[in-house]
Amino acid sequence: MNIHLAGDSIVRDYTDEEFIAGWGQYLPYYVNKDARVINYAKGGRSSRLFINEGRFDEIEKNIKSGDYLLIEFCHNDDATKEYKTMFNRLVELGEADENGRFPVIPGEKVSKDYIPAEYIEALMKDTSIADKEAVIKSVRAVNNSYPHDGYYPYSKNAEKGSYKWFIKQYIDMAREHGATPVLVTAPARTQFTDDGRIKDGNGLHGGNDFAYIRAMKQIGEETHTVVLDLFSYSVELFESIGCADIHKYTSIKQGVNKGIWPDDFIKELNKPDTISENTHFNKYGAWLITKGLVGLIKKCDDKQLSALKNVITDSDFSVKAPFLYN
């Protein structure tokens, strides 16, 4: 059995020298010899960009009957954040109905020459970019690098494809090959309210009560796909750690990001000009997230996960904590 992973920087593999880590690189430690983890995740990818770049195709070439496909996309799909010109990533949810359910709007491929009007508008407003024609030229070059004849563009109000539709493509593809899709909700960003709760708002999983998380759960329900709620697990974990200590579990935004773990990380963390970020995890934090995911798999009583549970094993693998107490 192969366990295929589709996702972004939260899931991807990193090198041993880097302080940052993804849950996908630690999952193999919790899988027995009867299964193999294949991690296709790449930083900065949304459910749409992953398809446009042909990464989806690579999974489709390799996936087979009896395999599993774990799918986690959210951070780069979130169109509520002020990304300005990053329309190659964003995927709109579309307008929810009276019951709060988001639509499944089919994607529409366009010519590689097409550039969304929203991109041009954002570009023209960006005073930091002097040579706008050069930027547009570079965008066309990116579009032309896509392996297919056309591509799925960003569209306002999800007119040319909604988040749930793009997620559904992974579900449908896995099942067409006799594999089992599993949705994984993305871990929370480590931003806190004054009373110590995980913050909700624009750029934080869609705001509006974490809309992208709700949308993923909806498409899971609508397609009878298992959803492993890693988001809720992470919220409980982060709130138990607290705002004052969460930087010991996250990656460094500003400072040296490579060295011997955990000694060099601790040195960097103690420097006054070091800034910790609120999206990615360091090696210890990513390990805790991985353990949480493994726990969710073990606790799931859906028969679709029976074969996956059979290859999940207990492990004495651990990552050293980057602080004195554990």
VOBA-1610 file (N, C-alpha, C; in pm, whole numbers, padded with zeros to 5 digits, always signed):
BEGIN
Met+00084-00120+00000Met+00000+00000+00000Met+00087+00125+00000Asn+00047+00223-00081Asn+00112+00354-00078Asn+00016+00456-00018Ile+00070+00543+00063Ile-00006+00654+00120Ile+00045+00781+00055His-00033+00837-00036His+00006+00956-00111His-00040+01081-00035Leu+00045+01183-00033Leu+00014+01308+00036Leu+00009+01423-00063Ala-00103+01494-00067Ala-00119+01614-00148Ala-00139+01732-00054Gly-00055+01835-00067Gly-00068+01947+00024Gly+00034+02056-00001Asp+00053+02138+00102Asp+00138+02256+00091Asp+00256+02247+00187Ser+00306+02362+00232Ser+00425+02366+00317Ser+00404+02305+00454Ile+00280+02293+00498Ile+00251+02230+00627Ile+00273+02079+00619Val+00265+02025+00499Val+00272+01881+00477Val+00408+01836+00424Arg+00477+01919+00349Arg+00594+01878+00271Arg+00712+01833+00356Asp+00806+01769+00289Asp+00932+01728+00352Asp+01032+01843+00350Tyr+01112+01850+00455Tyr+01222+01947+00462Tyr+01350+01870+00493Thr+01464+01937+00483Thr+01592+01870+00508Thr+01619+01861+00658Asp+01710+01773+00694Asp+01747+01756+00835Asp+01809+01883+00893Glu+01872+01963+00807Glu+01941+02083+00855Glu+01845+02199+00884Glu+01724+02192+00830Glu+01629+02302+00848Glu+01554+02288+00980Phe+01526+02403+01043Phe+01448+02402+01167Phe+01301+02372+01139Ile+01252+02414+01024Ile+01112+02395+00986Ile+01088+02249+00947Ala+00965+02203+00967Ala+00929+02066+00929Ala+00781+02060+00896Gly+00743+01955+00823Gly+00603+01930+00789Gly+00560+01795+00844Trp+00429+01779+00865Trp+00386+01652+00924Trp+00408+01534+00828Gly+00415+01563+00699Gly+00436+01455+00602Gly+00570+01386+00615Gln+00672+01458+00664Gln+00804+01396+00673Gln+00817+01304+00794Tyr+00728+01320+00893Tyr+00733+01234+01011Tyr+00632+01119+01006Leu+00535+01127+00917Leu+00435+01021+00908Leu+00496+00883+00881Pro+00603+00872+00798Pro+00661+00739+00773Pro+00707+00666+00899Tyr+00739+00739+01006Tyr+00782+00676+01130Tyr+00668+00601+01198Tyr+00546+00629+01156Tyr+00428+00568+01218Tyr+00358+00471+01124Val+00429+00428+01021Val+00375+00335+00922Val+00463+00210+00919Asn+00402+00093+00919Asn+00481-00030+00919Asn+00534-00065+00780Lys+00603-00179+00773Lys+00672-00217+00649Lys+00578-00252+00533Asp+00448-00263+00562Asp+00352-00298+00457Asp+00303-00177+00379Ala+00350-00059+00416Ala+00305+00063+00348Ala+00421+00160+00329Arg+00402+00249+00233Arg+00504+00350+00205Arg+00435+00485+00189Val+00494+00589+00247Val+00442+00725+00234Val+00513+00795+00119Ile+00436+00850+00025Ile+00491+00927-00087Ile+00439+01069-00075Asn+00529+01162-00049Asn+00489+01300-00019Asn+00510+01389-00142Tyr+00400+01433-00202Tyr+00404+01521-00319Tyr+00387+01668-00280Ala+00368+01695-00152Ala+00335+01831-00107Ala+00447+01930-00142Lys+00406+02054-00167Lys+00499+02160-00205Lys+00453+02291-00143Gly+00548+02367-00091Gly+00515+02495-00028Gly+00449+02592-00124Gly+00356+02671-00073Gly+00290+02775-00152Gly+00183+02725-00247Arg+00148+02598-00237Arg+00050+02543-00331Arg-00090+02540-00272Ser-00185+02576-00356Ser-00326+02564-00322Ser-00381+02443-00397Ser-00507+02410-00370Ser-00569+02297-00439Ser-00572+02321-00590Arg-00584+02445-00631Arg-00590+02480-00774Arg-00451+02482-00837Leu-00355+02548-00772Leu-00220+02558-00826Leu-00154+02421-00837Phe-00181+02334-00742Phe-00128+02198-00742Phe-00172+02125-00869Ile-00295+02151-00912Ile-00347+02091-01035Ile-00284+02158-01157Asn-00281+02292-01157Asn-00226+02366-01271Asn-00082+02327-01302Glu-00003+02302-01198Glu+00139+02272-01217Glu+00166+02126-01255Gly+00063+02044-01256Gly+00081+01905-01293Gly+00117+01813-01179Arg+00118+01863-01056Arg+00150+01778-00941Arg+00038+01675-00918Phe-00084+01717-00942Phe-00200+01628-00937Phe-00180+01511-01034Asp-00127+01541-01153Asp-00105+01439-01255Asp-00006+01332-01207Glu+00096+01376-01132Glu+00197+01282-01083Glu+00134+01181-00988Ile+00044+01229-00902Ile-00025+01136-00812Ile-00111+01040-00894Glu-00182+01095-00991Glu-00272+01012-01073Glu-00194+00903-01147Lys-00072+00932-01188Lys+00011+00832-01257Lys+00049+00716-01165Asn+00067+00747-01037Asn+00124+00650-00945Asn+00022+00581-00853Ile-00091+00643-00831Ile-00187+00588-00736Ile-00254+00464-00793Lys-00282+00368-00706Lys-00342+00243-00753Lys-00445+00194-00652Ser-00516+00091-00692Ser-00619+00033-00606Ser-00560-00010-00472Gly-00629+00024-00365Gly-00582-00011-00231Gly-00498+00095-00165Asp-00458+00196-00240Asp-00379+00307-00184Asp-00469+00406-00110Tyr-00404+00498-00042Tyr-00474+00609+00023Tyr-00418+00741-00028Leu-00503+00842-00033Leu-00461+00977-00068Leu-00507+01072+00041Leu-00412+01129+00116Leu-00442+01228+00219Leu-00429+01366+00158Ile-00532+01448+00175Ile-00543+01577+00106Ile-00557+01690+00207Glu-00461+01782+00208Glu-00471+01900+00295Glu-00436+02026+00216Phe-00534+02108+00191Phe-00515+02239+00129Phe-00603+02341+00201Cys-00548+02458+00227Cys-00627+02565+00289Cys-00551+02696+00292His-00430+02695+00350His-00358+02819+00376His-00338+02904+00251Asn-00304+02841+00140Asn-00279+02916+00017Asn-00405+02936-00067Asp-00509+02859-00038Asp-00638+02877-00105Asp-00711+02999-00052Asp-00689+03030+00075Asp-00766+03132+00147Asp-00762+03268+00078Ala-00873+03305+00016Ala-00882+03429-00061Ala-00920+03549+00024Thr-00932+03531+00156Thr-00967+03644+00243Thr-00845+03720+00291Lys-00727+03666+00265Lys-00605+03734+00307Lys-00559+03832+00201Glu-00493+03939+00243Glu-00445+04041+00149Glu-00318+03993+00079Tyr-00335+03902-00014Tyr-00221+03851-00089Tyr-00180+03942-00204Lys-00262+04042-00233Lys-00238+04136-00342Lys-00232+04064-00477Thr-00112+04032-00524Thr-00100+03979-00660Thr-00082+03828-00666Met-00104+03757-00557Met-00082+03612-00558Met-00206+03537-00605Phe-00261+03578-00719Phe-00383+03516-00768Phe-00358+03380-00832Asn-00231+03341-00843Asn-00204+03205-00892Asn-00243+03101-00787Arg-00254+03144-00661Arg-00286+03052-00552Arg-00435+03052-00514Leu-00491+03168-00501Leu-00620+03184-00434Leu-00733+03105-00498Val-00820+03053-00412Val-00940+02982-00456Val-01057+03031-00372Glu-01153+03094-00436Glu-01269+03148-00365Glu-01363+03035-00322Leu-01434+03060-00213Leu-01532+02964-00164Leu-01664+02972-00240Gly-01698+03093-00287Gly-01831+03115-00342Gly-01927+03151-00230Glu-02043+03196-00265Glu-02139+03243-00165Glu-02215+03126-00103Ala-02217+03123+00029Ala-02288+03017+00100Ala-02438+03035+00090Asp-02513+02925+00094Asp-02658+02933+00090Asp-02713+02963+00229Glu-02846+02959+00242Glu-02910+02996+00369Glu-02875+02900+00482Asn-02823+02782+00446Asn-02783+02684+00547Asn-02633+02687+00575Gly-02564+02785+00515Gly-02421+02799+00537Gly-02335+02704+00456Arg-02395+02641+00356Arg-02320+02548+00274Arg-02265+02619+00151Phe-02138+02598+00126Phe-02071+02661+00013Phe-02095+02580-00114Pro-02094+02646-00230Pro-02126+02577-00356Pro-02010+02495-00412Val-02046+02400-00495Val-01948+02325-00574Val-01961+02376-00717Ile-01880+02476-00752Ile-01887+02538-00884Ile-01775+02481-00970Pro-01809+02418-01083Pro-01707+02354-01167Pro-01599+02451-01214Gly-01476+02404-01217Gly-01366+02484-01268Gly-01377+02501-01418Glu-01327+02612-01466Glu-01331+02642-01609Glu-01190+02674-01657Lys-01138+02593-01745Lys-01005+02617-01799Lys-01007+02731-01899Val-00899+02810-01898Val-00887+02922-01991Val-00752+02915-02061Ser-00735+02998-02162Ser-00608+03007-02233Ser-00498+03056-02140Lys-00376+03013-02167Lys-00263+03058-02085Lys-00236+03207-02100Asp-00290+03268-02203Asp-00275+03413-02223Asp-00363+03493-02128Tyr-00461+03428-02070Tyr-00557+03497-01984Tyr-00494+03531-01849Ile-00508+03657-01807Ile-00465+03700-01675Ile-00586+03763-01606Pro-00622+03718-01487Pro-00741+03771-01420Pro-00736+03922-01403Ala-00850+03986-01424Ala-00858+04132-01410Ala-00818+04176-01270Glu-00848+04094-01170Glu-00814+04127-01032Glu-00663+04137-01013Tyr-00589+04054-01086Tyr-00443+04058-01079Tyr-00392+04190-01136Ile-00442+04226-01252Ile-00399+04350-01316Ile-00431+04470-01227Glu-00549+04469-01169Glu-00591+04579-01081Glu-00500+04591-00960Ala-00469+04476-00897Ala-00381+04478-00780Ala-00241+04523-00818Leu-00196+04481-00934Leu-00063+04518-00982Leu-00053+04668-01004Met-00153+04726-01065Met-00152+04869-01095Met-00154+04954-00967Lys-00214+04900-00863Lys-00223+04973-00736Lys-00097+04959-00651Asp-00013+04864-00687Asp+00107+04836-00607Asp+00218+04934-00645Thr+00238+05033-00562Thr+00337+05138-00591Thr+00481+05089-00577Ser+00501+04974-00516Ser+00637+04923-00498Ser+00693+04860-00626Ile+00606+04837-00724Ile+00649+04774-00850Ile+00654+04880-00959Ala+00774+04910-01006Ala+00791+05015-01108Ala+00762+04962-01248Asp+00825+04850-01282Asp+00810+04796-01417Asp+00698+04692-01419Lys+00577+04739-01435Lys+00461+04651-01430Lys+00453+04560-01552Glu+00500+04609-01666Glu+00499+04527-01787Glu+00589+04404-01771Ala+00700+04424-01702Ala+00792+04312-01679Ala+00726+04206-01591Val+00647+04253-01493Val+00578+04160-01405Val+00473+04081-01482Ile+00397+04151-01566Ile+00296+04083-01647Ile+00361+03980-01738Lys+00477+04015-01793Lys+00550+03922-01879Lys+00591+03797-01800Ser+00633+03818-01676Ser+00673+03704-01593Ser+00553+03616-01558Val+00437+03680-01541Val+00315+03604-01513Val+00279+03516-01632Arg+00291+03572-01750Arg+00263+03494-01871Arg+00360+03376-01882Ala+00485+03400-01842Ala+00585+03293-01847Ala+00547+03180-01751Val+00497+03217-01634Val+00452+03116-01538Val+00335+03038-01596Asn+00238+03110-01652Asn+00123+03043-01714Asn+00168+02945-01822Asn+00265+02987-01902Asn+00313+02903-02011Asn+00392+02782-01962Ser+00435+02787-01837Ser+00510+02674-01781Ser+00418+02559-01739Tyr+00289+02588-01727Tyr+00195+02483-01690Tyr+00190+02377-01799Pro+00182+02250-01764Pro+00195+02142-01863Pro+00074+02118-01953His-00040+02178-01919His-00160+02154-01998His-00184+02268-02096Asp-00275+02246-02189Asp-00306+02347-02291Asp-00364+02474-02229Gly-00447+02458-02127Gly-00504+02573-02057Gly-00478+02560-01908Tyr-00536+02649-01830Tyr-00519+02641-01685Tyr-00645+02692-01615Tyr-00656+02658-01487Tyr-00768+02706-01406Tyr-00727+02838-01342Pro-00794+02949-01377Pro-00754+03080-01324Pro-00824+03113-01192Tyr-00772+03215-01127Tyr-00846+03274-01015Tyr-00972+03336-01071Ser-01081+03328-00996Ser-01204+03395-01039Ser-01278+03450-00917Lys-01318+03573-00926Lys-01392+03637-00818Lys-01525+03566-00799Asn-01562+03547-00674Asn-01687+03478-00639Asn-01691+03333-00691Ala-01575+03278-00720Ala-01563+03138-00762Ala-01637+03108-00892Glu-01650+03207-00978Glu-01725+03188-01103Glu-01663+03082-01193Lys-01530+03065-01184Lys-01461+02966-01268Lys-01406+02850-01185Gly-01468+02826-01072Gly-01425+02713-00990Gly-01417+02748-00843Ser-01485+02672-00759Ser-01486+02698-00615Ser-01394+02600-00542Tyr-01361+02636-00419Tyr-01272+02555-00335Tyr-01322+02411-00323Lys-01450+02394-00297Lys-01504+02259-00280Lys-01493+02177-00409Trp-01507+02243-00523Trp-01494+02171-00650Trp-01351+02122-00669Phe-01254+02208-00640Phe-01114+02167-00657Phe-01078+02053-00562Ile-01124+02060-00437Ile-01099+01951-00344Ile-01164+01822-00394Lys-01281+01835-00453Lys-01353+01717-00504Lys-01276+01648-00616Gln-01194+01721-00690Gln-01116+01659-00797Gln-01022+01552-00742Tyr-00965+01577-00625Tyr-00875+01482-00562Tyr-00953+01359-00514Ile-01069+01384-00458Ile-01155+01275-00410Ile-01194+01185-00527Asp-01242+01246-00633Asp-01289+01169-00749Asp-01175+01092-00815Met-01060+01157-00828Met-00945+01091-00892Met-00902+00968-00814Ala-00893+00981-00681Ala-00852+00867-00599Ala-00948+00750-00617Arg-01076+00780-00611Arg-01176+00672-00621Arg-01180+00609-00760Glu-01154+00689-00862Glu-01151+00634-00998Glu-01041+00529-01014His-00937+00540-00931His-00826+00445-00937His-00836+00338-00829Gly-00949+00332-00759Gly-00967+00231-00656Gly-00899+00263-00525Ala-00853+00386-00509Ala-00788+00430-00386Ala-00889+00501-00296Thr-00849+00524-00172Thr-00937+00588-00075Thr-00888+00728-00044Pro-00969+00831-00073Pro-00931+00968-00037Pro-00963+00996+00109Val-00879+01076+00172Val-00899+01119+00311Val-00869+01268+00318Leu-00965+01345+00366Leu-00945+01489+00380Leu-00886+01519+00517Val-00791+01613+00521Val-00727+01654+00646Val-00743+01805+00658Thr-00812+01851+00761Thr-00826+01996+00779Thr-00692+02054+00825Ala-00660+02172+00775Ala-00530+02234+00800Ala-00517+02283+00944Pro-00400+02267+01006Pro-00378+02320+01140Pro-00401+02471+01145Ala-00441+02518+01261Ala-00467+02661+01280Ala-00338+02741+01272Arg-00352+02867+01236Arg-00240+02960+01251Arg-00232+02998+01398Thr-00111+03023+01446Thr-00092+03047+01589Thr-00105+03195+01624Gln-00221+03249+01593Gln-00256+03385+01633Gln-00366+03376+01738Phe-00350+03454+01846Phe-00438+03442+01961Phe-00517+03570+01987Thr-00635+03552+02046Thr-00712+03666+02096Thr-00657+03705+02232Asp-00704+03815+02286Asp-00656+03861+02417Asp-00687+03763+02528Asp-00792+03683+02509Asp-00828+03586+02613Asp-00771+03446+02586Gly-00672+03439+02494Gly-00599+03314+02474Gly-00662+03213+02381Arg-00760+03256+02301Arg-00822+03166+02204Arg-00758+03186+02067Ile-00764+03082+01983Ile-00715+03096+01845Ile-00802+03196+01772Lys-00737+03291+01707Lys-00807+03404+01644Lys-00874+03361+01514Asp-00992+03419+01491Asp-01067+03399+01368Asp-01072+03531+01294Gly-01053+03529+01162Gly-01058+03653+01086Gly-01004+03633+00946Asn-00998+03739+00869Asn-00948+03732+00732Asn-00806+03676+00728Gly-00783+03583+00638Gly-00652+03521+00627Gly-00629+03410+00726Leu-00725+03386+00813Leu-00713+03281+00914Leu-00816+03172+00881His-00783+03094+00778His-00872+02988+00731His-01007+03042+00686Gly-01005+03163+00632Gly-01125+03219+00571Gly-01210+03305+00661Gly-01170+03321+00789Gly-01254+03400+00879Gly-01394+03342+00888Asn-01487+03421+00939Asn-01628+03378+00941Asn-01642+03237+00997Asp-01587+03217+01118Asp-01588+03086+01182Asp-01511+02984+01099Phe-01392+03025+01052Phe-01299+02937+00981Phe-01369+02869+00862Ala-01409+02952+00766Ala-01494+02909+00656Ala-01434+02796+00572Tyr-01303+02799+00547Tyr-01244+02694+00463Tyr-01244+02559+00535Ile-01232+02562+00665Ile-01241+02437+00742Ile-01383+02381+00731Arg-01481+02469+00744Arg-01620+02426+00732Arg-01648+02371+00592Ala-01591+02438+00490Ala-01613+02393+00352Ala-01554+02254+00329Met-01436+02228+00384Met-01376+02096+00365Met-01461+01989+00434Lys-01512+02020+00551Lys-01598+01923+00620Lys-01726+01898+00540Gln-01776+02004+00477Gln-01897+01990+00396Gln-01875+01898+00277Ile-01766+01919+00205Ile-01743+01835+00086Ile-01713+01691+00128Gly-01655+01674+00246Gly-01636+01540+00299Gly-01769+01471+00324Glu-01860+01545+00387Glu-01993+01491+00415Glu-02069+01461+00286Glu-02061+01554+00192Glu-02137+01541+00067Glu-02087+01427-00022Thr-01960+01393-00009Thr-01902+01286-00092Thr-01874+01159-00012His-01916+01157+00113His-01894+01042+00202His-01745+01010+00212Thr-01667+01116+00232Thr-01523+01104+00247Thr-01483+01130+00392Val-01395+01049+00445Val-01348+01069+00583Val-01276+01203+00594Val-01306+01278+00700Val-01236+01403+00730Val-01166+01389+00864Leu-01035+01400+00863Leu-00956+01399+00987Leu-00939+01544+01029Asp-00998+01580+01143Asp-01004+01721+01183Asp-00878+01764+01258Leu-00770+01776+01182Leu-00643+01820+01240Leu-00651+01964+01288Phe-00739+02043+01227Phe-00758+02181+01270Phe-00804+02186+01415Ser-00908+02112+01449Ser-00960+02114+01586Ser-00857+02061+01685Tyr-00784+01956+01643Tyr-00677+01905+01729Tyr-00574+02014+01758Ser-00535+02088+01653Ser-00432+02191+01668Ser-00482+02307+01755Val-00608+02343+01742Val-00664+02451+01824Val-00653+02414+01971Glu-00692+02294+02004Glu-00685+02248+02143Glu-00540+02246+02192Leu-00449+02198+02107Leu-00308+02192+02143Leu-00250+02331+02165Phe-00273+02421+02069Phe-00214+02555+02076Phe-00269+02635+02194Glu-00398+02623+02219Glu-00457+02697+02331Glu-00407+02643+02464Ser-00373+02514+02469Ser-00317+02458+02593Ser-00173+02505+02614Ile-00101+02527+02505Ile+00037+02579+02514Ile+00035+02727+02552Gly-00051+02803+02485Gly-00065+02945+02516Gly+00022+03035+02431Cys-00021+03159+02420Cys+00047+03258+02336Cys+00191+03283+02379Ala+00217+03280+02510Ala+00351+03312+02561Ala+00456+03209+02522Asp+00416+03084+02501Asp+00512+02977+02474Asp+00503+02918+02335Ile+00407+02960+02255Ile+00385+02896+02126Ile+00504+02911+02031His+00586+03017+02050His+00701+03038+01962His+00805+02927+01974Lys+00797+02848+02079Lys+00890+02736+02096Lys+00853+02618+02006Tyr+00737+02627+01945Tyr+00687+02518+01861Tyr+00679+02556+01713Thr+00695+02685+01684Thr+00679+02732+01546Thr+00814+02760+01481Ser+00810+02787+01353Ser+00931+02814+01277Ser+00974+02960+01296Ile+01094+02990+01251Ile+01148+03126+01261Ile+01120+03202+01132Lys+01060+03318+01146Lys+01030+03402+01029Lys+01151+03486+00990Gln+01217+03538+01089Gln+01333+03623+01063Gln+01450+03574+01147Gly+01559+03535+01081Gly+01674+03482+01150Gly+01730+03363+01074Val+01832+03299+01130Val+01891+03181+01068Val+01794+03064+01080Asn+01773+02991+00971Asn+01674+02883+00971Asn+01734+02745+00952Lys+01867+02735+00964Lys+01932+02605+00951Lys+02036+02588+01062Gly+02062+02463+01095Gly+02162+02435+01196Gly+02137+02301+01263Ile+02205+02279+01373Ile+02188+02155+01449Ile+02068+02169+01541Trp+01977+02073+01530Trp+01857+02075+01613Trp+01881+01996+01743Pro+01836+02050+01859Pro+01768+02179+01878Pro+01861+02292+01921Asp+01992+02261+01937Asp+02085+02357+01997Asp+02090+02490+01922Asp+02108+02484+01789Asp+02118+02608+01711Asp+01985+02682+01705Phe+01876+02607+01707Phe+01744+02672+01708Phe+01726+02752+01837Ile+01766+02693+01949Ile+01753+02762+02077Ile+01835+02890+02078Lys+01957+02883+02022Lys+02042+03002+02014Lys+01973+03112+01934Glu+01915+03075+01820Glu+01845+03173+01736Glu+01723+03230+01807Leu+01651+03142+01874Leu+01528+03182+01942Leu+01556+03284+02052Asn+01673+03274+02112Asn+01708+03364+02223Asn+01767+03497+02178Lys+01790+03513+02049Lys+01840+03641+01999Lys+01727+03745+01998Pro+01756+03868+02038Pro+01650+03970+02048Pro+01584+04007+01916Asp+01654+03989+01803Asp+01597+04028+01674Asp+01529+03912+01600Thr+01522+03795+01663Thr+01457+03680+01601Thr+01305+03694+01611Ile+01238+03669+01500Ile+01092+03676+01496Ile+01037+03540+01459Ser+00948+03488+01543Ser+00882+03360+01513Ser+00758+03385+01428Glu+00725+03289+01345Glu+00608+03306+01259Glu+00486+03235+01317Asn+00373+03246+01245Asn+00248+03191+01300Asn+00178+03092+01206Thr+00253+03037+01112Thr+00193+02941+01019Thr+00263+02806+01022His+00396+02807+01011His+00472+02683+01001His+00527+02640+01137Phe+00569+02515+01143Phe+00615+02458+01269Phe+00763+02422+01262Asn+00829+02428+01377Asn+00964+02375+01382Asn+00954+02222+01394Lys+01067+02157+01405Lys+01068+02011+01405Lys+00984+01953+01518Tyr+00994+02012+01635Tyr+00919+01960+01749Tyr+00769+01983+01731Gly+00732+02103+01686Gly+00591+02133+01664Gly+00530+02045+01557Ala+00604+02023+01448Ala+00554+01937+01340Ala+00537+01793+01387Trp+00626+01750+01474Trp+00614+01614+01529Trp+00486+01600+01612Leu+00455+01702+01691Leu+00332+01698+01770Leu+00209+01695+01680Ile+00214+01771+01571Ile+00104+01771+01475Ile+00090+01632+01411Thr+00203+01571+01377Thr+00200+01436+01319Thr+00140+01337+01416Lys+00181+01344+01542Lys+00125+01253+01642Lys-00025+01274+01656Gly-00068+01399+01645Gly-00211+01427+01650Gly-00285+01363+01534Leu-00226+01371+01414Leu-00288+01311+01296Leu-00296+01159+01310Val-00188+01100+01357Val-00186+00955+01378Val-00294+00914+01477Gly-00309+00994+01582Gly-00413+00966+01681Gly-00552+00973+01621Leu-00575+01070+01532Leu-00705+01083+01466Leu-00734+00962+01377Ile-00630+00913+01310Ile-00648+00793+01226Ile-00686+00674+01313Lys-00616+00657+01424Lys-00642+00543+01512Lys-00783+00548+01571Lys-00830+00668+01601Lys-00961+00683+01666Lys-01077+00674+01568Cys-01050+00691+01440Cys-01157+00693+01340Cys-01220+00554+01328Asp-01352+00548+01338Asp-01421+00419+01330Asp-01486+00395+01194Asp-01458+00482+01097Asp-01512+00463+00963Asp-01438+00348+00894Lys-01513+00256+00836Lys-01454+00138+00772Lys-01363+00173+00655Gln-01381+00293+00599Gln-01294+00333+00488Gln-01148+00340+00530Leu-01124+00359+00660Leu-00987+00372+00709Leu-00933+00242+00768Ser-01006+00133+00756Ser-00963+00007+00818Ser-00825-00036+00772Ala-00802-00034+00641Ala-00672-00078+00588Ala-00561+00018+00629Leu-00592+00147+00635Leu-00492+00246+00677Leu-00456+00224+00823Lys-00555+00199+00906Lys-00529+00176+01048Lys-00442+00053+01070Asn-00455-00044+00981Asn-00377-00167+00995Asn-00227-00146+00972Val-00191-00040+00899Val-00048-00015+00874Val+00008+00095+00965Ile-00079+00160+01042Ile-00033+00259+01139Ile+00019+00185+01261Thr+00138+00220+01304Thr+00201+00148+01413Thr+00248+00242+01523Asp+00260+00188+01644Asp+00320+00265+01752Asp+00469+00282+01723Ser+00524+00393+01767Ser+00664+00421+01737Ser+00729+00490+01855Asp+00856+00457+01878Asp+00931+00526+01983Asp+01008+00645+01927Phe+00979+00679+01800Phe+01042+00796+01739Phe+00999+00923+01813Ser+01094+01013+01831Ser+01061+01141+01894Ser+01156+01248+01843Val+01116+01372+01862Val+01199+01487+01827Val+01231+01561+01955Lys+01357+01597+01973Lys+01397+01668+02094Lys+01325+01802+02103Ala+01278+01833+02224Ala+01210+01960+02246Ala+01313+02073+02251Pro+01281+02190+02194Pro+01376+02302+02194Pro+01368+02387+02320Phe+01348+02324+02433Phe+01346+02395+02561Phe+01381+02294+02670Leu+01405+02342+02789Leu+01461+02258+02894Leu+01361+02159+02950Tyr+01234+02199+02959Tyr+01133+02109+03014Tyr+01055+02042+02902Asn+00998+01930+02932Asn+00923+01855+02830Asn+00797+01797+02894
//
